[in-house]
Amino acid sequence: MSQRTLRERVPSPVRAAVGRSTRTFGRLTAASRILPGLLICGGQRCGTTSLYRALAQHPAMLKPVCHKGVHYFDTSYDRGLSWYRAHFPTKATARRVAAGTGLAPIGFESSPYYLYHPLAAQRFARDLPGVKVIVLVRDPVERAWSHHAHEVARGFETVADFAEAVAAEPERLLGAEQKLRIDEHHYSFDHQHHAYVARGQYTDYLEPLADVVGRDRVLVLDSGEFFTRPEDAFERVLRFLGLPWLGEPAFARHNARGRPSPMSEELRRKLSGHFEPYDAALTEWLGGAPSWRR
């Protein structure tokens, strides 16, 4: 029986209690723990989980001890850096990995909302000097449709029809980003969960990210290429991180969902036209036209 199957058989309250105990211990030992050198920041529904699990198989990559996504720099920043450190392996673990591989290990996590929260990049640029960032991009029409299905399935979306959710988006998001910018304690459920079209405007987020982190520390991957030629995409990731290829990682697609409602061809054409200038602007980031526009 796989470890994942065993975890799924453990009752949720028990898993939650174990997670709380682990983080409490982590906070008590925060000074002896590493901070990440890599963040997978999005985009949401673009293959971030698949990349995270592939990277976690590399012997020099150290994932969080509890959760793939810590969400510190977006929704939990008020908890403090010691709370964040509590999620990562100890420096002693890092030293053992270094001794065993001859490589400098890299801690990492994946929180896709980091790309979209207007304060996140400023925060991790300040708190994690030199951090590298990976962003995956996907056909924004398919991404929006998948995002909506994901929120419906989790019970975070009450508008089950995709077209209706798209139509409701502008009003739902009205003023949300501004409030997040001016009040660091503000939280917007709509901004986190219901920005279906806005999140496919990738360069709106990539440009500010590069401004604060540094363009050379941001790698943008086309998720279509990652899923069709995973070895080539993974090789780019390892070069970006300065790591050799070790072992044979298993590449798999995770978190795929069915769609609760169909998308009309009219809506598809409308959305495709809306995203056309944003997709064109991605060419500079990808070194060519995105896969969905070829």
Secondary structure as UniProt FT lines:
FT   HELIX           3..9
FT   HELIX           12..28
FT   HELIX           30..32
FT   STRAND          38..42
FT   TURN            44..45
FT   HELIX           48..56
FT   TURN            59..60
FT   STRAND          61..62
FT   HELIX           72..75
FT   HELIX           77..79
FT   HELIX           81..85
FT   TURN            86..87
FT   HELIX           91..101
FT   STRAND          106..110
FT   HELIX           112..115
FT   TURN            118..119
FT   HELIX           120..127
FT   TURN            129..130
FT   STRAND          132..137
FT   HELIX           140..154
FT   HELIX           162..173
FT   TURN            174..175
FT   HELIX           176..182
FT   TURN            184..185
FT   HELIX           189..193
FT   TURN            196..197
FT   HELIX           198..200
FT   HELIX           203..213
FT   HELIX           215..217
FT   STRAND          218..222
FT   HELIX           223..228
FT   HELIX           230..241
FT   HELIX           265..281
FT   HELIX           283..286
FT   HELIX           291..293
//
